[in-house]
Amino acid sequence: MTLYKPSFEILLLKMYWKTICYSFLGRPNMNGNASLTQSPRLLDQVRGKIRLKHYSLRTEQAYVDWIKRFVLHFDKRHPDEMGAHEVEVF
């Protein structure tokens, strides 16, 4: 029986997902004021930034898929509410 061994890139995405998200999206606004206009959803923001940086479609799909898995693993909590502990658990 062979065990699945994830690639190095996947392991890096798991370890540094928040850094990757912040590099694409910028730091979250922590003042707690809700905007009257609804901002784009997280995955739409990620897709937009990836396209702005001219990354390949396959790279975009991989990043979005890993972010989806991470969020679903923690019962749809927003990544801003989570930290290093959750990344290690994931």
C-alpha positions in Angstrom: 0.0 0.0 0.0 1.4 3.4 -1.0 0.5 6.5 0.9 -0.3 9.7 -0.9 2.6 12.1 -0.6 1.6 15.7 -1.3 3.9 17.8 -3.4 6.1 20.4 -1.9 4.0 23.2 -3.4 0.8 21.9 -1.7 2.6 21.7 1.6 3.8 25.3 1.3 0.2 26.4 0.5 -1.0 24.6 3.6 1.6 26.2 5.8 1.5 29.7 4.4 -2.1 30.2 3.2 -2.7 33.3 5.3 0.5 34.9 4.0 -0.5 34.0 0.5 -4.0 35.4 1.0 -2.6 38.7 2.5 -0.2 39.1 -0.4 -3.1 38.9 -2.8 -5.8 40.7 -0.8 -3.9 43.0 1.6 -4.5 43.0 5.4 -8.1 42.9 6.6 -9.8 46.0 7.9 -10.0 45.5 11.7 -12.0 48.5 12.7 -15.3 46.5 12.7 -17.3 49.0 10.7 -19.5 47.3 8.1 -19.5 49.0 4.7 -22.8 50.0 3.1 -21.6 48.5 -0.1 -20.9 44.8 0.1 -17.3 43.9 -0.7 -16.5 41.0 -3.0 -16.4 37.6 -1.4 -13.1 36.1 -0.4 -12.7 33.7 -3.3 -13.7 36.4 -5.8 -11.0 38.6 -4.3 -8.4 35.9 -4.6 -9.4 35.2 -8.2 -9.2 38.9 -9.1 -5.8 39.3 -7.6 -4.4 36.2 -9.2 -5.7 37.3 -12.6 -4.2 40.8 -12.0 -0.8 39.1 -11.4 -1.3 37.1 -14.6 -1.0 33.7 -12.9 -2.1 30.7 -14.9 -5.6 29.4 -14.7 -4.4 26.1 -13.2 -2.6 28.0 -10.5 -5.8 30.0 -9.8 -7.8 26.8 -9.5 -5.3 25.2 -7.2 -5.1 28.2 -4.8 -8.9 28.6 -4.7 -9.4 24.9 -4.2 -7.0 24.8 -1.2 -8.7 27.9 0.3 -12.1 26.2 -0.1 -10.8 23.0 1.6 -9.3 25.0 4.4 -12.5 27.0 5.1 -14.8 24.0 4.8 -12.6 22.0 7.2 -13.2 24.6 9.9 -17.0 24.8 9.4 -17.0 27.8 7.0 -15.2 30.1 9.4 -13.6 33.1 7.7 -9.8 32.9 7.4 -9.5 36.3 9.3 -10.8 34.5 12.4 -8.2 31.8 12.3 -4.5 31.7 12.7 -1.4 29.5 12.8 -3.0 26.9 15.1 -5.7 26.1 12.5 -3.1 25.9 9.7 -1.1 23.3 11.7 -4.3 21.4 12.5 -5.3 21.4 8.8 
